[in-house]
Amino acid sequence: MAQAVLAGIRVVDLSEQVPGPYATRLLAGMGADVIKVERPDYGDRLRHRPVMFAAENRGKRDLSIDLKSPEGRKALLRLVASADVLVEGFRPGVMERLGLGFETLTEINPQLIYVSISGYGATGPYRDLPGHDFQYLAYTGAIPAPQAYYAADYVPTTLPVADMGTSVYSVLAVVLALLEKQRDPDAFTACHLDIGMADCTLALMEPRIAEALSEPSTSAALVRPGYGVYLTADGRYVSIGALEDHFWQRLVRALGLDQFEGEEFAIYQDRRRLMDRIDKPLRERVSEFTRDALMELLVRHDVPVAPVNDLHEAARDPHFRARGMVYDTPDDEHPRIAEWPTALDRFADRSRLTPTPVLGRHSREVLAEHGLGNAEIDALIASGVVRQADTTPDH
């Protein structure tokens, strides 16, 4: 295996659920040594969804320790002293109450990259509010309110955009901070990366919101003739994206909608004003085809079209198989979805993503690496401050 781009980088990961763990899994794939720190009682709350937990936590070592105890905090400080990055996903103020805030930890490690991931960030009037991916999407306009009708249709997304977008932005921030440190190690000082999930989602929404602000309302901005989700004769759906004028011309010719071929409908902005005349006949014509027949017809006419796949269909798609985005492993009953887009294969290697550890699998190993003797570790385990896993196989 080639030298990993993040070989030698140590990450202490205190995060739970998806955004932080997904980010640190990406870092692990790039070669970082990620130590996942979990509470001894039940660990990361995502463990109650074991398949998802396993997907987001491969390639890490697991230390189970009680951060509310003085002994647990003291042991964690040993890890922090030699870490490059710390990632935490608590609400603002929790780390300070635990005695593990930025100021405290950077006294121990003056070059620490301290990453805080929270719903709305560490400042602002919403900083203390709870939330999940769907709330941040709704808050930033990514989930439009149901309307009587417009071409985009109302389809709540199954893609956790806020979660995953936050993960990607977090990885970018960490890599940029590491690059800054590499360029001038002596001058580099600790930095606090305050990552709000709502901020990340709003940044992803920038092109859409910028366009909408030029319209009188959101509904007006979402009027896009020839663009949306359409029902077919067999009760299935396709998405069509004939926004550009040349795609529109191909769409109406393929469907035999001669009434929409004239100059009146040639320009996109004109078509938007004629939405009331376009949408119903287009939907009625689409509904005369089965999904597969419509797909074959529109692909042949080079019209942007895709089936509205369910989650099982996406995992069986031959294109993703050919790209390596879906692959099989000897130990898994079901196929795996690739951990990153194909372009990152140059920098990350899935062979580094060892099986997801059971809770406390590496507690003794990690603490011993950071200077604790066997007697000290035994005492921490006996007191319940540290949990050391038995020989249960990793996932």
DOROKOL-619875 format. One record per residue (C-alpha): chain; x, y, z. Coordinates in pm, whole numbers, plus 50000, padded with zeros to 5 digits. Each point is the difference from the previous one (the first is absolute). Example, Ala and Ser with C-alpha at 12.3 -4.5 7.8 and 13.67 -1.06 7.14 Angstrom:
<atoms>
+------+-------+-------+-------+
: unit :    c1 :    c2 :    c3 :
+------+-------+-------+-------+
:    A : 51230 : 49550 : 50780 :
:    A : 50137 : 50344 : 49934 :
+------+-------+-------+-------+
</atoms>
This chain:
<atoms>
+------+-------+-------+-------+
: unit :    c1 :    c2 :    c3 :
+------+-------+-------+-------+
:    A : 50000 : 50000 : 50000 :
:    A : 50133 : 50344 : 49907 :
:    A : 50083 : 50251 : 50270 :
:    A : 49672 : 50155 : 50114 :
:    A : 49960 : 50375 : 49958 :
:    A : 49903 : 50035 : 50369 :
:    A : 50240 : 49740 : 50138 :
:    A : 50121 : 50102 : 50343 :
:    A : 49700 : 50225 : 50072 :
:    A : 49818 : 49909 : 50321 :
:    A : 49633 : 50091 : 50045 :
:    A : 49809 : 49978 : 50328 :
:    A : 49635 : 49962 : 49909 :
:    A : 49740 : 50080 : 50268 :
:    A : 49713 : 50037 : 49752 :
:    A : 49688 : 49787 : 49964 :
:    A : 49724 : 49932 : 49748 :
:    A : 50097 : 50083 : 49638 :
:    A : 50173 : 50334 : 49918 :
:    A : 50310 : 49963 : 50219 :
:    A : 50043 : 49622 : 49961 :
:    A : 49960 : 50019 : 49621 :
:    A : 50262 : 50274 : 49987 :
:    A : 50246 : 49804 : 50213 :
:    A : 49936 : 49684 : 49797 :
:    A : 50107 : 50195 : 49692 :
:    A : 50313 : 50110 : 50187 :
:    A : 50066 : 49637 : 50095 :
:    A : 49976 : 49899 : 49635 :
:    A : 50268 : 50258 : 49924 :
:    A : 50229 : 49841 : 50258 :
:    A : 49931 : 50187 : 50324 :
:    A : 50005 : 49808 : 50327 :
:    A : 49649 : 50066 : 50131 :
:    A : 49926 : 49918 : 50364 :
:    A : 49626 : 49995 : 50060 :
:    A : 49915 : 50089 : 50358 :
:    A : 49666 : 49871 : 50133 :
:    A : 49822 : 50002 : 50334 :
:    A : 50024 : 49667 : 50187 :
:    A : 49627 : 49942 : 50052 :
:    A : 49864 : 49973 : 49646 :
:    A : 50245 : 50191 : 49782 :
:    A : 49906 : 50199 : 49692 :
:    A : 49621 : 50030 : 49977 :
:    A : 50025 : 49888 : 49639 :
:    A : 50084 : 49649 : 50124 :
:    A : 49626 : 49935 : 50023 :
:    A : 50004 : 50014 : 49618 :
:    A : 50281 : 49746 : 49962 :
:    A : 50025 : 49990 : 49621 :
:    A : 50037 : 50377 : 49974 :
:    A : 50238 : 50007 : 50297 :
:    A : 50219 : 49738 : 49838 :
:    A : 50008 : 50195 : 49674 :
:    A : 50112 : 50325 : 50162 :
:    A : 50259 : 49863 : 50242 :
:    A : 50219 : 49761 : 49806 :
:    A : 50372 : 50059 : 50016 :
:    A : 50003 : 50137 : 50356 :
:    A : 50125 : 49886 : 50337 :
:    A : 49759 : 50017 : 50294 :
:    A : 50065 : 50136 : 50348 :
:    A : 49706 : 49984 : 50240 :
:    A : 50043 : 50244 : 50287 :
:    A : 49786 : 50207 : 50237 :
:    A : 50078 : 50365 : 49930 :
:    A : 49789 : 50114 : 50295 :
:    A : 50245 : 49846 : 50245 :
:    A : 50324 : 50178 : 50098 :
:    A : 50198 : 49684 : 49924 :
:    A : 49841 : 49971 : 49656 :
:    A : 50073 : 50362 : 49912 :
:    A : 50358 : 49963 : 50122 :
:    A : 50048 : 49695 : 49778 :
:    A : 49851 : 50179 : 49700 :
:    A : 50238 : 50292 : 50047 :
:    A : 50288 : 49760 : 49935 :
:    A : 49853 : 49927 : 49657 :
:    A : 49937 : 50366 : 49927 :
:    A : 50359 : 50093 : 50080 :
:    A : 50130 : 49803 : 49702 :
:    A : 49701 : 50038 : 49764 :
:    A : 49991 : 50209 : 49686 :
:    A : 49621 : 50029 : 49982 :
:    A : 49712 : 49973 : 50244 :
:    A : 49643 : 49970 : 49870 :
:    A : 49699 : 50048 : 50228 :
:    A : 49630 : 50018 : 49923 :
:    A : 49839 : 50119 : 50322 :
:    A : 49777 : 50303 : 50034 :
:    A : 50191 : 50322 : 50071 :
:    A : 50115 : 50021 : 50361 :
:    A : 50005 : 49627 : 50074 :
:    A : 50374 : 49958 : 49949 :
:    A : 50066 : 50297 : 50229 :
:    A : 49779 : 49846 : 50270 :
:    A : 50199 : 49677 : 49966 :
:    A : 50322 : 50195 : 50049 :
:    A : 50103 : 49927 : 49640 :
:    A : 49939 : 50333 : 49831 :
:    A : 50225 : 50156 : 49738 :
:    A : 50191 : 50219 : 50243 :
:    A : 50069 : 49709 : 50236 :
:    A : 50112 : 49753 : 49736 :
:    A : 50219 : 50246 : 49812 :
:    A : 50194 : 50071 : 50319 :
:    A : 50097 : 49633 : 49982 :
:    A : 50046 : 49994 : 49622 :
:    A : 50070 : 50349 : 49857 :
:    A : 49975 : 49871 : 49640 :
:    A : 49675 : 49807 : 50029 :
:    A : 49744 : 50021 : 49720 :
:    A : 49678 : 50004 : 50202 :
:    A : 49688 : 49925 : 49792 :
:    A : 49657 : 50069 : 50148 :
:    A : 49698 : 49878 : 49802 :
:    A : 49660 : 50117 : 50120 :
:    A : 49661 : 50074 : 49853 :
:    A : 50020 : 50379 : 49982 :
:    A : 50357 : 50074 : 50105 :
:    A : 50146 : 50141 : 50320 :
:    A : 49858 : 50353 : 49957 :
:    A : 49670 : 50152 : 49895 :
:    A : 49647 : 49988 : 50145 :
:    A : 49938 : 49636 : 49900 :
:    A : 50323 : 49855 : 50136 :
:    A : 49828 : 49796 : 50274 :
:    A : 49720 : 49852 : 49790 :
:    A : 49993 : 49625 : 49933 :
:    A : 49949 : 49864 : 49651 :
:    A : 50064 : 49739 : 49738 :
:    A : 50080 : 50002 : 49630 :
:    A : 49637 : 50060 : 49901 :
:    A : 49971 : 50310 : 50221 :
:    A : 50307 : 50162 : 49846 :
:    A : 49873 : 49924 : 49651 :
:    A : 49663 : 50153 : 50081 :
:    A : 50157 : 50300 : 50174 :
:    A : 50216 : 50089 : 49700 :
:    A : 49726 : 49962 : 49739 :
:    A : 50120 : 49667 : 49864 :
:    A : 49662 : 49837 : 50071 :
:    A : 49735 : 50228 : 49851 :
:    A : 49658 : 50006 : 50159 :
:    A : 49736 : 49797 : 49812 :
:    A : 49829 : 50204 : 49730 :
:    A : 49689 : 49940 : 49795 :
:    A : 50224 : 49950 : 49698 :
:    A : 50331 : 50090 : 49852 :
:    A : 50231 : 49814 : 49767 :
:    A : 50261 : 49902 : 50258 :
:    A : 49735 : 49804 : 50196 :
:    A : 50020 : 49936 : 50371 :
:    A : 50225 : 49705 : 50077 :
:    A : 50172 : 49993 : 50342 :
:    A : 50355 : 49885 : 49942 :
:    A : 50138 : 49674 : 50138 :
:    A : 50352 : 50140 : 49960 :
:    A : 50131 : 50137 : 50334 :
:    A : 50147 : 50304 : 49826 :
:    A : 50057 : 50201 : 50316 :
:    A : 50178 : 49710 : 50171 :
:    A : 50219 : 49904 : 49708 :
:    A : 50066 : 50355 : 49883 :
:    A : 50117 : 50085 : 50351 :
:    A : 50231 : 49698 : 49996 :
:    A : 50159 : 50101 : 49672 :
:    A : 50045 : 50363 : 50109 :
:    A : 50152 : 49874 : 50327 :
:    A : 50252 : 49784 : 49815 :
:    A : 50088 : 50292 : 49774 :
:    A : 50053 : 50226 : 50301 :
:    A : 50222 : 49743 : 50172 :
:    A : 50210 : 49937 : 49690 :
:    A : 50044 : 50375 : 49943 :
:    A : 50104 : 50049 : 50363 :
:    A : 50249 : 49713 : 49969 :
:    A : 50138 : 50155 : 49681 :
:    A : 50038 : 50333 : 50178 :
:    A : 50185 : 49824 : 50281 :
:    A : 50223 : 49812 : 49755 :
:    A : 50100 : 50321 : 49822 :
:    A : 50121 : 50171 : 50318 :
:    A : 50003 : 49761 : 50297 :
:    A : 50173 : 50241 : 50236 :
:    A : 49749 : 50280 : 49943 :
:    A : 49689 : 49783 : 50011 :
:    A : 49777 : 50047 : 50303 :
:    A : 49690 : 49812 : 50110 :
:    A : 49683 : 50078 : 49812 :
:    A : 49635 : 49948 : 50085 :
:    A : 49792 : 49900 : 49698 :
:    A : 49640 : 50087 : 50095 :
:    A : 49795 : 49802 : 49748 :
:    A : 49624 : 50057 : 50001 :
:    A : 49794 : 49746 : 49808 :
:    A : 49750 : 50269 : 49906 :
:    A : 50289 : 50213 : 49868 :
:    A : 50124 : 49716 : 49784 :
:    A : 49652 : 49937 : 49864 :
:    A : 49945 : 50368 : 49923 :
:    A : 50334 : 50012 : 49817 :
:    A : 49886 : 49706 : 49785 :
:    A : 49675 : 50186 : 49931 :
:    A : 50176 : 50318 : 49884 :
:    A : 49936 : 49962 : 49624 :
:    A : 49633 : 49916 : 50050 :
:    A : 49936 : 50280 : 50251 :
:    A : 50191 : 50253 : 49789 :
:    A : 49769 : 49921 : 49709 :
:    A : 49689 : 50006 : 50219 :
:    A : 50081 : 50346 : 50136 :
:    A : 49954 : 50139 : 49649 :
:    A : 49644 : 49865 : 49995 :
:    A : 49698 : 50136 : 50190 :
:    A : 49958 : 49676 : 50195 :
:    A : 50143 : 49651 : 50051 :
:    A : 49707 : 49849 : 49814 :
:    A : 50073 : 50219 : 49702 :
:    A : 50365 : 49896 : 50009 :
:    A : 49903 : 49633 : 49995 :
:    A : 49791 : 50023 : 49684 :
:    A : 50210 : 49800 : 49754 :
:    A : 49813 : 49863 : 49697 :
:    A : 50120 : 49661 : 49886 :
:    A : 50184 : 49949 : 50327 :
:    A : 49865 : 49779 : 50275 :
:    A : 49871 : 49659 : 50098 :
:    A : 49740 : 49842 : 49773 :
:    A : 49768 : 49701 : 50047 :
:    A : 50006 : 49729 : 49733 :
:    A : 49734 : 49752 : 49886 :
:    A : 50126 : 49719 : 50224 :
:    A : 49982 : 50208 : 50318 :
:    A : 50372 : 50077 : 50004 :
:    A : 50183 : 50329 : 49967 :
:    A : 50269 : 50168 : 49794 :
:    A : 50183 : 50327 : 50047 :
:    A : 50029 : 50219 : 49690 :
:    A : 50231 : 50301 : 49975 :
:    A : 49928 : 50173 : 49669 :
:    A : 50093 : 50348 : 50119 :
:    A : 50222 : 50113 : 49713 :
:    A : 49831 : 50097 : 49675 :
:    A : 50162 : 49725 : 49794 :
:    A : 49901 : 49735 : 50254 :
:    A : 49644 : 50134 : 50000 :
:    A : 49986 : 49968 : 49621 :
:    A : 50120 : 49641 : 50020 :
:    A : 49746 : 49919 : 50273 :
:    A : 49695 : 50130 : 49813 :
:    A : 50110 : 49834 : 49675 :
:    A : 50058 : 49667 : 50173 :
:    A : 49656 : 50015 : 50161 :
:    A : 49823 : 50136 : 49692 :
:    A : 49884 : 50316 : 50178 :
:    A : 49988 : 50207 : 49683 :
:    A : 49805 : 50281 : 50167 :
:    A : 50312 : 50090 : 50201 :
:    A : 50244 : 50024 : 49707 :
:    A : 49920 : 50356 : 49892 :
:    A : 50188 : 50323 : 50067 :
:    A : 49767 : 50071 : 50290 :
:    A : 50166 : 49718 : 50196 :
:    A : 50353 : 50025 : 49864 :
:    A : 50154 : 50201 : 50287 :
:    A : 50018 : 49875 : 50359 :
:    A : 49882 : 50322 : 50163 :
:    A : 49700 : 50008 : 49764 :
:    A : 49916 : 49641 : 50089 :
:    A : 50004 : 50089 : 50369 :
:    A : 49727 : 50256 : 49939 :
:    A : 49799 : 49736 : 49815 :
:    A : 50027 : 49734 : 50268 :
:    A : 49624 : 49976 : 50040 :
:    A : 49970 : 49895 : 49635 :
:    A : 50296 : 49762 : 50002 :
:    A : 49991 : 49789 : 50314 :
:    A : 49670 : 49811 : 49971 :
:    A : 50040 : 49890 : 49633 :
:    A : 50362 : 49897 : 50067 :
:    A : 49901 : 49788 : 50299 :
:    A : 49713 : 49842 : 49812 :
:    A : 50227 : 49905 : 49712 :
:    A : 50266 : 49856 : 50232 :
:    A : 49733 : 49792 : 50175 :
:    A : 49935 : 49811 : 49677 :
:    A : 50343 : 49828 : 50021 :
:    A : 50133 : 49742 : 50238 :
:    A : 50308 : 50112 : 50185 :
:    A : 50238 : 49778 : 49805 :
:    A : 49848 : 50093 : 49664 :
:    A : 50023 : 50371 : 50079 :
:    A : 50357 : 49961 : 50118 :
:    A : 50097 : 49826 : 49675 :
:    A : 49828 : 50266 : 49789 :
:    A : 50147 : 50303 : 50177 :
:    A : 50349 : 49853 : 50026 :
:    A : 49989 : 49935 : 49627 :
:    A : 49909 : 50367 : 49942 :
:    A : 50276 : 50119 : 50238 :
:    A : 49761 : 50156 : 50254 :
:    A : 50112 : 50024 : 50366 :
:    A : 49797 : 49727 : 50170 :
:    A : 50049 : 49756 : 50285 :
:    A : 49780 : 49749 : 50175 :
:    A : 49889 : 50087 : 50350 :
:    A : 50174 : 49700 : 50152 :
:    A : 49931 : 49865 : 50342 :
:    A : 50292 : 49928 : 50231 :
:    A : 50028 : 49639 : 49887 :
:    A : 50000 : 50093 : 49630 :
:    A : 50280 : 50252 : 50047 :
:    A : 50217 : 49732 : 50160 :
:    A : 49940 : 49767 : 49702 :
:    A : 50064 : 50254 : 49727 :
:    A : 50253 : 49873 : 49741 :
:    A : 50156 : 50345 : 49951 :
:    A : 50097 : 50024 : 50366 :
:    A : 50130 : 49644 : 49985 :
:    A : 50217 : 50090 : 49702 :
:    A : 50134 : 50308 : 50180 :
:    A : 50082 : 49802 : 50315 :
:    A : 49749 : 50202 : 50199 :
:    A : 49822 : 49677 : 50097 :
:    A : 50210 : 49697 : 50084 :
:    A : 49982 : 49665 : 50174 :
:    A : 50205 : 49878 : 50294 :
:    A : 50052 : 49638 : 50105 :
:    A : 49855 : 50047 : 50349 :
:    A : 49693 : 50206 : 49913 :
:    A : 49664 : 49865 : 49890 :
:    A : 49913 : 50326 : 49828 :
:    A : 50210 : 50218 : 49766 :
:    A : 50181 : 50299 : 50140 :
:    A : 49968 : 50355 : 49878 :
:    A : 50342 : 50158 : 49942 :
:    A : 50132 : 50208 : 50287 :
:    A : 50091 : 50292 : 49772 :
:    A : 49964 : 50103 : 49635 :
:    A : 50230 : 49832 : 49750 :
:    A : 50214 : 50314 : 49970 :
:    A : 50124 : 49953 : 50358 :
:    A : 50138 : 49653 : 49931 :
:    A : 50334 : 50169 : 49929 :
:    A : 50019 : 50123 : 50359 :
:    A : 49798 : 49749 : 50204 :
:    A : 50010 : 49623 : 50023 :
:    A : 49709 : 49790 : 50126 :
:    A : 50241 : 49729 : 50115 :
:    A : 50080 : 50238 : 50288 :
:    A : 49638 : 49982 : 50112 :
:    A : 50036 : 49707 : 50235 :
:    A : 49681 : 49853 : 50155 :
:    A : 49809 : 50235 : 50226 :
:    A : 50117 : 49933 : 50357 :
:    A : 49773 : 49885 : 50278 :
:    A : 49965 : 50239 : 50292 :
:    A : 50331 : 50028 : 50187 :
:    A : 50192 : 49766 : 49769 :
:    A : 50325 : 50200 : 50018 :
:    A : 49970 : 50167 : 50340 :
:    A : 50296 : 49822 : 50159 :
:    A : 50213 : 50030 : 49687 :
:    A : 49940 : 50375 : 49958 :
:    A : 50053 : 50086 : 50366 :
:    A : 50320 : 49797 : 50012 :
:    A : 50129 : 50187 : 49694 :
:    A : 49948 : 50324 : 50191 :
:    A : 50199 : 49906 : 50305 :
:    A : 49758 : 49829 : 50237 :
:    A : 50129 : 49688 : 50168 :
:    A : 49811 : 49673 : 50032 :
:    A : 49913 : 50065 : 50364 :
:    A : 49853 : 50342 : 49920 :
:    A : 49799 : 49861 : 49710 :
:    A : 49875 : 49708 : 50211 :
:    A : 49884 : 50245 : 50268 :
:    A : 49815 : 50213 : 49744 :
:    A : 49828 : 49692 : 49858 :
:    A : 49910 : 49870 : 50346 :
:    A : 49847 : 50335 : 50098 :
:    A : 49790 : 50016 : 49682 :
:    A : 50175 : 50314 : 49873 :
:    A : 50139 : 49799 : 49708 :
:    A : 49833 : 49718 : 49814 :
:    A : 50215 : 49734 : 49836 :
:    A : 49822 : 49772 : 49754 :
:    A : 50016 : 49625 : 50021 :
:    A : 50090 : 49790 : 49698 :
:    A : 49673 : 50070 : 49815 :
:    A : 50086 : 50031 : 49629 :
:    A : 49998 : 50344 : 49844 :
:    A : 49737 : 50078 : 49740 :
+------+-------+-------+-------+
</atoms>
